[in-house]
């Protein structure tokens, strides 16, 4: 019987604990914040917002890269070996600084050859002039003899031909002298091109050769060696590829915001400086137009060349307009709209399949409201008709918006969160009070036990007899 009695006591205790647990789970407070009970019938929890007027900027977005406004690619005008490179990549250079020295030995030899050719032509000119004088005198004598009948017509013609031949030889030599002088000038120019100077102030951003390498001159089918690049990094621009579908509203002078991937904590501003007139086609067949945006940089600020970036070009401004979060505007089938909403509403085109609507909240219930939308940016949309200042609309969450209907009860999610927080705080305070109440009697009992076990108490008991 003792065992049976113990088992009965155990089952009774378990029943009390289980009953207590069920009571806790099914308490009104627990049901309220778990979406159960009567509050679950009060409607879905949504985010609401009061409609207000504001400003909106319509933008066109495009990717691009950061490039210097002034970039000079220096190539060699002569084929020669690199003798010296006074500057290295990343160093600052000034206009007129020598950046490359080429070996002039072969060009000096060409200069000496051209000068020697000039001297040879000049020497030949003296002989040609003497021959011309002799031929002219011979021709004049033949003319005199022909007049007196002492020379035949053949002799006169021969003398005339000799004179013309001598004059032609002299002219050939004179032209040879001019050619030799031109060769000297060309050789001198090539010799001067062995020393290359920077045409601008900037930074040496790219060095493609080393000392000892030979640079070549470009031809029609073979580009020459680009020895180095110098850029003015204090004046940068963004070369953006604007999609052909968005290029129409873009104009020179429009403001733009630029976001550089390498500097996520910064935002740059600029203006559209140039719009390409030729359509560029990418590898995927997408058509774009190149748009250059001058960046506004701070004093002494520089940027790396070639950084990836994106831009938002402001193509239109809207001021004091009714705006709502873009997520609040949804498409609904015209045939699914309530009859009283659909009929007589000029914003609903019954010939179309879908119409744009927002959900207003009136007395805790939704009212599907057709609207006419205007421009939009990444987050907000202008409402040109259908809403008024002070209207309350449902703006989220999206999972609720896609299934929301007309005349449906809804609750303010922020208000529910505030109530839940207050209830949790109240529950915490009550739990602390209960813990305090349970702890105080235990302390009194411990103190009584301690007094009973103390040496003083023992002594008194021993002295009592």
matplotlib code that plots the C-alpha trace (Angstrom):
import matplotlib.pyplot as plt

x = [0.0, 2.9, 4.1, 0.7, 0.3, 3.7, 2.7, -0.6, 1.2, 3.6, 0.8, -1.1, 2.0, 2.6, -1.0, -0.7, 2.5, 1.0, -2.2, -0.1, 1.9, -1.2, -2.5, 0.6, 0.6, -3.1, -3.1, -4.6, -1.2, 0.5, -2.4, -2.3, 1.3, 1.3, -1.4, -4.0, -7.3, -9.5, -6.6, -5.8, -9.2, -8.4, -6.4, -2.9, -0.1, 1.1, 3.3, 1.3, 2.3, 0.6, 0.7, 2.8, 4.1, 7.8, 10.5, 11.7, 14.4, 14.1, 17.5, 19.1, 21.6, 24.6, 27.9, 31.3, 34.9, 36.9, 39.4, 41.6, 40.3, 43.8, 45.7, 48.8, 50.1, 53.7, 55.1, 58.5, 59.0, 62.1, 63.2, 66.0, 67.1, 66.0, 69.0, 67.5, 64.1, 64.5, 61.0, 59.3, 55.6, 53.7, 56.1, 55.0, 56.4, 56.2, 55.8, 59.2, 60.8, 62.7, 61.0, 62.8, 66.3, 66.9, 70.3, 71.2, 74.2, 72.5, 70.8, 74.0, 75.5, 72.5, 73.0, 76.7, 75.7, 73.2, 75.7, 78.2, 75.6, 75.0, 78.6, 78.8, 75.9, 77.3, 80.6, 78.8, 76.9, 80.2, 81.0, 77.5, 77.6, 80.9, 79.5, 76.4, 78.6, 80.7, 77.5, 76.0, 79.1, 79.2, 75.6, 76.1, 79.1, 77.1, 74.3, 76.9, 78.4, 75.0, 74.0, 77.2, 76.6, 79.8, 77.8, 75.1, 71.7, 72.7, 75.6, 73.3, 70.8, 73.6, 74.9, 71.4, 70.9, 74.2, 73.2, 69.8, 71.4, 73.9, 71.1, 69.1, 72.1, 72.6, 68.9, 69.1, 72.1, 70.3, 67.3, 69.7, 71.1, 67.6, 66.9, 70.2, 69.2, 65.8, 67.5, 69.7, 66.6, 64.9, 68.0, 68.1, 64.5, 65.0, 68.0, 65.9, 63.2, 65.7, 65.0, 61.3, 59.8, 56.5, 53.9, 51.8, 52.0, 50.8, 51.7, 53.4, 50.6, 52.0, 55.6, 55.7, 59.4, 62.7, 66.2, 67.8, 64.6, 64.1, 61.1, 59.6, 57.8, 54.1, 52.9, 49.5, 49.0, 51.3, 50.9, 54.1, 55.3, 53.5, 56.4, 54.5, 51.3, 51.1, 47.7, 46.5, 44.7, 43.5, 40.9, 38.9, 35.8, 33.5, 33.0, 29.5, 27.7, 24.1, 21.6, 20.1, 16.6, 17.6, 19.8, 17.0, 16.5, 20.2, 21.6, 24.9, 25.1, 22.8, 23.8, 25.0, 25.9, 28.9, 29.5, 32.9, 33.1, 36.4, 35.1, 31.8, 31.7, 31.9, 29.6, 30.9, 29.1, 29.6, 28.0, 27.5, 30.2, 29.9, 27.4, 28.7, 26.9, 27.7, 25.9, 28.3, 27.3, 28.6, 29.5, 25.9, 24.4, 23.3, 23.5, 24.9, 26.1, 29.3, 28.6, 31.4, 30.8, 33.2, 33.8, 34.0, 37.1, 38.4, 41.6, 44.5, 42.3, 43.2, 41.7, 43.1, 42.6, 40.4, 38.2, 34.8, 31.9, 28.3, 26.3, 22.8, 22.2, 19.3, 17.3, 14.1, 13.0, 9.6, 8.8, 5.9, 4.4, 2.5, 5.0, 4.7, 7.2, 7.3, 6.5, 3.0, 2.0, 0.8, -0.9, -4.4, -6.6, -9.4, -12.0, -11.1, -11.8, -15.0, -17.9, -18.2, -14.5, -14.3, -17.4, -17.3, -13.6, -11.7, -8.4, -9.6, -9.4, -11.8, -10.2, -7.0, -6.2, -4.3, -4.5, -2.2, -3.6, -2.6, -4.4, -5.7, -6.6, -10.0, -11.3, -8.9, -9.9, -8.3, -9.8, -8.4, -7.7, -6.7, -4.0, -2.1, 1.6, 4.3, 8.0, 9.9, 13.3, 14.8, 12.5, 9.6, 7.0, 5.0, 1.2, -0.4, -4.0, -6.0, -4.5, -4.7, -2.6, -3.2, -4.4, -3.0, -1.7, -0.3, 3.4, 4.5, 5.6, 5.6, 4.5, 1.3, 0.8, 0.7, -2.2, -4.0, -7.6, -10.4, -12.2, -9.8, -9.0, -5.4, -3.4, -0.5, 2.7, 4.6, 1.8, 1.7, 5.5, 5.2, 2.4, 4.5, 7.5, 5.4, 3.9, 7.3, 8.6, 5.5, 6.0, 9.6, 8.7, 6.1, 8.6, 11.1, 8.5, 7.6, 11.2, 11.7, 8.6, 9.8, 13.3, 12.4, 10.7, 13.5, 16.0, 13.9, 13.9, 17.7, 18.2, 16.0, 18.0, 21.2, 20.0, 19.1, 22.4, 24.5, 26.7, 24.8, 21.5, 23.2, 24.7, 21.3, 19.7, 22.5, 22.2, 18.4, 18.3]
y = [0.0, 2.3, 2.0, 2.7, 5.7, 7.2, 6.6, 8.4, 11.4, 11.5, 11.5, 14.2, 16.5, 15.9, 16.8, 20.0, 21.0, 20.2, 22.1, 25.0, 24.9, 24.9, 27.8, 29.8, 29.0, 29.8, 32.9, 36.0, 37.7, 34.8, 34.5, 38.2, 38.3, 35.0, 36.1, 33.9, 34.6, 37.5, 39.7, 37.3, 38.2, 41.9, 41.8, 41.5, 43.5, 46.1, 49.1, 52.3, 55.8, 59.2, 60.7, 63.9, 66.2, 66.3, 66.7, 64.0, 63.9, 61.6, 60.1, 58.0, 55.4, 54.1, 52.3, 53.6, 54.1, 57.0, 58.5, 61.6, 64.5, 65.0, 61.9, 61.9, 58.7, 59.3, 57.3, 57.5, 59.2, 57.3, 53.7, 53.6, 51.9, 53.4, 55.0, 56.5, 56.9, 59.7, 59.2, 56.1, 55.2, 57.3, 60.2, 63.8, 65.5, 69.0, 70.3, 70.3, 67.6, 65.0, 61.7, 59.5, 59.6, 57.4, 56.3, 58.9, 57.1, 55.8, 59.1, 61.0, 58.9, 59.7, 63.4, 63.2, 61.3, 64.0, 66.8, 65.0, 64.6, 68.3, 69.2, 66.8, 68.4, 71.9, 70.8, 69.4, 72.7, 74.6, 72.2, 72.5, 76.2, 76.2, 73.8, 76.0, 79.1, 77.2, 76.0, 79.4, 80.9, 78.2, 78.8, 82.5, 82.0, 79.6, 82.2, 84.8, 82.3, 81.2, 84.9, 85.4, 82.0, 80.5, 77.8, 75.6, 75.2, 71.8, 73.4, 76.0, 73.4, 71.3, 74.3, 75.2, 71.6, 71.7, 74.9, 73.5, 70.3, 72.2, 74.4, 71.3, 69.7, 72.8, 72.7, 69.0, 69.7, 72.7, 70.5, 67.8, 70.5, 71.3, 67.7, 67.3, 70.2, 68.6, 65.4, 67.3, 68.9, 65.5, 64.0, 66.9, 66.4, 62.7, 63.5, 65.9, 63.2, 61.1, 63.4, 63.2, 65.8, 65.9, 68.2, 68.6, 68.8, 65.4, 62.0, 59.3, 56.7, 54.0, 53.0, 50.3, 50.0, 49.7, 50.9, 48.8, 48.0, 49.2, 51.3, 51.3, 53.8, 53.1, 52.5, 52.3, 48.7, 48.4, 50.8, 52.1, 51.6, 53.6, 54.4, 55.9, 57.7, 61.0, 62.1, 65.1, 63.2, 66.4, 66.8, 63.5, 62.5, 59.6, 57.9, 56.4, 54.0, 55.2, 52.7, 53.9, 53.7, 56.3, 58.7, 61.0, 63.1, 63.4, 66.9, 68.7, 70.6, 68.3, 67.4, 63.9, 61.9, 59.5, 56.4, 54.8, 51.2, 51.6, 54.4, 53.1, 55.9, 58.8, 60.3, 62.6, 65.2, 66.4, 67.7, 66.2, 67.6, 65.6, 63.2, 60.9, 61.0, 57.5, 54.4, 51.8, 48.1, 45.8, 42.1, 41.2, 43.4, 46.2, 49.7, 52.5, 56.1, 57.4, 60.3, 62.2, 63.7, 66.2, 65.4, 68.0, 67.2, 68.9, 70.9, 68.5, 65.4, 62.9, 59.6, 56.5, 56.1, 53.3, 52.8, 51.3, 53.6, 54.3, 57.5, 58.9, 61.7, 64.0, 64.6, 66.1, 67.7, 67.5, 69.9, 69.7, 66.6, 63.8, 61.0, 57.4, 54.6, 52.8, 49.5, 50.8, 51.0, 47.6, 46.3, 44.7, 43.2, 45.6, 42.7, 41.9, 45.5, 46.0, 47.4, 50.6, 51.3, 50.4, 52.1, 55.8, 56.1, 58.0, 56.4, 52.9, 52.0, 49.0, 48.2, 47.4, 44.2, 45.9, 49.2, 50.8, 51.0, 51.8, 50.7, 53.4, 52.6, 54.0, 53.0, 50.0, 48.6, 48.8, 50.7, 49.9, 53.2, 53.5, 56.1, 57.8, 57.6, 60.0, 59.9, 57.5, 57.1, 54.0, 54.3, 56.7, 57.4, 60.6, 60.2, 62.7, 61.7, 59.5, 60.5, 63.5, 65.0, 63.2, 59.9, 56.8, 54.1, 50.6, 50.6, 47.1, 44.5, 43.3, 39.7, 41.2, 43.7, 41.1, 39.3, 42.3, 42.9, 45.5, 46.1, 43.9, 44.6, 45.6, 46.6, 49.0, 46.9, 49.6, 50.0, 46.3, 46.2, 49.0, 47.1, 44.0, 45.8, 47.3, 44.0, 42.3, 45.0, 44.7, 40.9, 41.3, 43.6, 41.2, 38.3, 40.2, 41.0, 37.3, 36.4, 38.9, 37.7, 34.1, 35.0, 37.0, 34.2, 31.9, 34.3, 34.6, 30.8, 30.7, 33.3, 31.4, 28.2, 30.1, 31.4, 27.9, 26.5, 29.3, 28.7, 31.2, 29.3, 26.0, 27.5, 28.8, 25.4, 23.7, 26.2, 25.9, 22.7]
z = [0.0, 0.7, -2.9, -4.3, -2.1, -3.3, -6.9, -6.4, -4.9, -7.8, -10.4, -8.5, -8.5, -12.2, -12.9, -11.0, -12.9, -16.3, -15.5, -14.3, -17.6, -19.7, -17.7, -18.4, -22.1, -22.5, -20.3, -22.0, -22.2, -23.9, -26.4, -27.2, -28.3, -30.1, -32.5, -30.8, -29.1, -30.1, -31.2, -34.1, -35.5, -35.2, -38.5, -39.9, -38.4, -41.0, -41.2, -41.7, -42.7, -42.9, -46.4, -46.6, -49.2, -50.1, -52.8, -55.2, -57.7, -60.7, -61.5, -64.2, -62.9, -64.8, -64.0, -65.1, -64.1, -62.7, -65.2, -65.2, -67.2, -68.6, -69.5, -71.8, -73.3, -74.3, -77.2, -78.8, -82.2, -82.9, -82.6, -80.0, -76.8, -73.5, -71.8, -68.7, -66.9, -64.3, -62.8, -61.5, -61.4, -58.9, -58.8, -59.5, -62.6, -63.8, -67.4, -69.1, -66.8, -68.8, -68.3, -70.9, -72.5, -75.5, -76.9, -79.7, -81.2, -84.4, -84.9, -84.5, -87.3, -89.5, -88.8, -89.8, -93.0, -93.9, -93.3, -95.5, -98.2, -98.1, -98.5, -101.5, -103.1, -102.5, -104.1, -107.1, -107.5, -108.2, -111.1, -112.4, -112.4, -114.3, -116.9, -117.2, -117.9, -120.5, -122.2, -122.3, -123.9, -126.5, -127.3, -127.7, -130.0, -132.1, -132.4, -133.7, -136.2, -137.4, -138.1, -140.2, -141.9, -140.5, -138.5, -139.5, -137.9, -136.5, -134.7, -133.2, -132.0, -130.5, -128.6, -127.4, -126.1, -124.3, -122.6, -121.5, -120.3, -118.1, -116.7, -115.8, -114.1, -112.0, -110.9, -110.0, -107.8, -106.2, -105.4, -104.0, -101.7, -100.5, -99.9, -98.0, -95.8, -95.1, -94.2, -91.7, -90.2, -89.9, -88.3, -85.9, -85.0, -84.4, -82.3, -80.3, -79.8, -77.9, -74.9, -74.0, -71.6, -69.8, -71.5, -68.3, -64.6, -63.2, -61.8, -63.7, -63.6, -65.8, -66.9, -69.6, -70.3, -68.5, -69.1, -71.9, -73.8, -77.3, -78.2, -81.7, -83.8, -84.6, -88.1, -89.7, -88.9, -85.9, -82.9, -81.4, -77.9, -75.2, -73.0, -70.1, -69.1, -67.1, -65.6, -63.7, -60.8, -59.3, -62.0, -62.4, -64.2, -64.4, -67.7, -67.3, -69.7, -69.8, -71.3, -74.5, -73.1, -70.4, -72.4, -73.7, -70.5, -69.8, -70.6, -70.1, -66.8, -64.8, -61.3, -60.5, -57.4, -57.8, -55.7, -55.9, -54.9, -53.1, -50.8, -49.5, -46.8, -49.3, -51.8, -54.6, -56.6, -60.1, -63.3, -66.7, -69.0, -72.2, -73.8, -76.5, -79.8, -80.9, -79.6, -78.2, -78.3, -75.5, -75.8, -74.6, -77.3, -74.9, -76.4, -74.3, -74.6, -72.9, -70.5, -68.8, -65.4, -63.9, -60.2, -57.5, -55.4, -52.4, -52.3, -52.7, -53.0, -55.6, -56.8, -58.3, -62.0, -63.2, -60.1, -60.6, -59.7, -60.4, -60.7, -60.2, -62.7, -61.6, -64.7, -63.2, -59.8, -58.2, -55.3, -52.7, -54.2, -52.4, -52.1, -50.7, -50.4, -53.8, -52.0, -51.1, -54.7, -56.0, -59.1, -58.8, -61.4, -62.4, -62.4, -58.8, -57.5, -55.5, -57.6, -55.6, -56.1, -59.8, -61.1, -61.7, -60.8, -63.5, -62.4, -63.2, -66.9, -67.3, -70.6, -68.9, -67.0, -64.1, -62.2, -59.7, -56.1, -52.6, -49.4, -47.2, -43.6, -42.4, -39.0, -38.8, -42.1, -45.6, -48.5, -51.9, -53.6, -57.3, -57.8, -60.6, -60.2, -61.4, -61.3, -58.9, -57.5, -55.8, -52.7, -53.2, -55.8, -56.6, -56.5, -58.8, -58.1, -55.7, -52.3, -50.1, -47.3, -44.0, -45.5, -43.7, -46.1, -45.7, -46.7, -45.6, -45.1, -48.7, -47.8, -46.4, -49.2, -51.9, -50.2, -48.8, -49.8, -49.5, -46.2, -44.3, -40.7, -40.0, -36.9, -36.6, -36.3, -34.4, -31.8, -31.3, -30.8, -28.2, -26.3, -26.4, -25.1, -22.3, -21.4, -21.3, -19.0, -16.8, -16.6, -15.7, -12.8, -11.6, -11.7, -9.7, -7.1, -6.8, -6.4, -3.7, -1.8, -1.9, -0.8, 2.4, 4.3, 3.5, 5.0, 8.2, 8.5, 8.0, 10.7, 13.1, 12.5, 12.9, 16.2, 17.4, 16.5, 18.0, 21.0, 23.1, 22.7, 23.6, 26.8, 27.9, 27.4, 29.4, 32.3, 32.5, 34.7]

ax = plt.figure().add_subplot(projection="3d")
ax.plot(x, y, z, "-o")
ax.set_aspect("equal")
plt.show()
